[in-house]
């Protein structure tokens, strides 16, 4: 079962690492979206979220500072859900799309909360000890 946990960590952390890389590879596009959503300081917001995605993803994959990495990711995802996907303010097909995006983000938050619970027990097989 430990190998399944490691595979899951690699997939989950890899997902966040990929999204962090995308934040910087598609920086102007992400900043434009942040502006459309009226995020404060869109350039800083996109840069900071990209850093959190990268560092948290690395922490999850390597098993380093896992509680901090997961907690930072949960905080970021909650901000993303409520600031970027406010489906309750929309109508029609836009509302449906934003509702699905919101719920997808919240599902990941739920999974991360479970992983955070596991990390509190400090048993993560195959970790990098710093």
C-alpha positions in Angstrom: 0.0 0.0 0.0 2.9 2.4 0.6 3.7 2.3 -3.1 0.2 3.4 -3.9 0.6 6.3 -1.5 3.8 7.3 -3.3 2.2 7.1 -6.7 -0.7 9.2 -5.4 1.8 11.8 -4.0 3.6 12.0 -7.3 0.4 12.4 -9.3 -1.1 15.0 -6.9 2.1 17.0 -6.4 2.9 16.7 -10.1 -0.5 18.2 -10.9 0.4 21.3 -8.8 3.9 21.5 -10.2 2.6 21.4 -13.8 0.1 24.2 -13.0 2.8 26.3 -11.3 5.0 25.9 -14.5 1.9 26.9 -16.6 1.4 30.0 -14.4 4.8 31.3 -15.6 4.6 29.9 -19.1 1.3 31.6 -19.7 1.9 34.5 -17.4 0.3 37.3 -19.4 -2.8 35.2 -20.1 -3.2 34.3 -16.4 -2.7 38.0 -15.5 -5.4 39.0 -18.1 -7.8 36.5 -16.5 -7.0 37.8 -13.0 -7.8 41.3 -14.3 -11.1 40.2 -15.8 -12.0 38.7 -12.4 -11.0 42.0 -10.7 -8.3 40.4 -8.6 -6.2 42.9 -6.6 -2.6 43.2 -7.8 -3.1 40.7 -10.7 0.6 40.5 -11.6 1.6 39.8 -8.0 -1.3 37.5 -7.5 -0.4 35.3 -10.4 3.3 35.3 -9.6 2.6 34.4 -5.9 0.1 31.7 -6.8 2.6 30.2 -9.2 5.2 30.0 -6.5 2.8 28.4 -4.1 1.8 25.9 -6.7 5.4 25.0 -7.5 6.7 24.8 -3.9 3.6 23.0 -2.5 3.7 20.5 -5.4 7.4 19.8 -4.7 6.7 19.4 -1.0 4.0 16.9 -1.7 6.0 14.9 -4.1 9.2 14.8 -2.0 7.3 14.5 1.4 9.1 17.7 2.6 7.3 20.1 4.9 4.1 18.3 3.9 1.8 20.0 6.4 3.0 23.5 5.4 2.8 22.6 1.7 -0.7 21.1 1.9 -1.9 24.0 4.1 -0.6 26.6 1.7 -2.2 24.7 -1.2 -5.6 24.6 0.6 -5.5 28.3 1.3 -4.6 29.1 -2.3 -7.3 26.8 -3.7 -10.0 28.4 -1.4 -9.0 31.8 -2.6 -9.1 30.6 -6.2 -12.6 29.0 -5.7 -14.2 32.0 -4.1 -12.4 34.8 -6.0 -12.1 33.3 -9.5 -15.2 31.1 -9.7 -18.1 33.1 -8.1 -20.9 31.2 -9.8 -23.4 32.7 -7.5 -23.0 36.1 -9.2 -23.6 34.7 -12.7 -26.4 33.4 -14.8 -26.9 31.1 -17.7 -24.1 29.0 -19.2 -21.4 31.1 -17.5 -22.9 30.1 -14.1 -22.9 26.4 -15.0 -19.2 26.5 -16.1 -18.1 28.5 -13.1 -20.1 26.2 -10.8 -18.3 23.1 -12.2 -14.9 24.9 -11.8 -15.8 25.9 -8.2 -16.8 22.3 -7.4 -13.7 20.8 -8.9 -11.5 23.1 -6.9 -13.5 22.2 -3.7 -13.1 18.5 -4.4 -9.3 19.0 -4.5 -9.5 20.9 -1.3 -11.5 18.0 0.3 -8.8 15.5 -0.9 -6.0 17.8 0.5 -7.8 18.0 3.8 -7.7 14.2 4.0 -4.0 14.2 3.0 -3.3 16.9 5.6 -4.9 14.7 8.3 -2.6 11.9 7.2 0.5 14.1 7.3 -0.3 15.1 10.9 0.5 11.5 11.8 3.9 12.2 10.4 4.0 8.9 8.6 4.8 9.5 4.9 6.6 6.6 3.3 9.5 7.4 0.9 10.3 10.9 2.0 13.3 13.2 1.6 14.6 13.9 5.0 16.0 17.4 5.5 
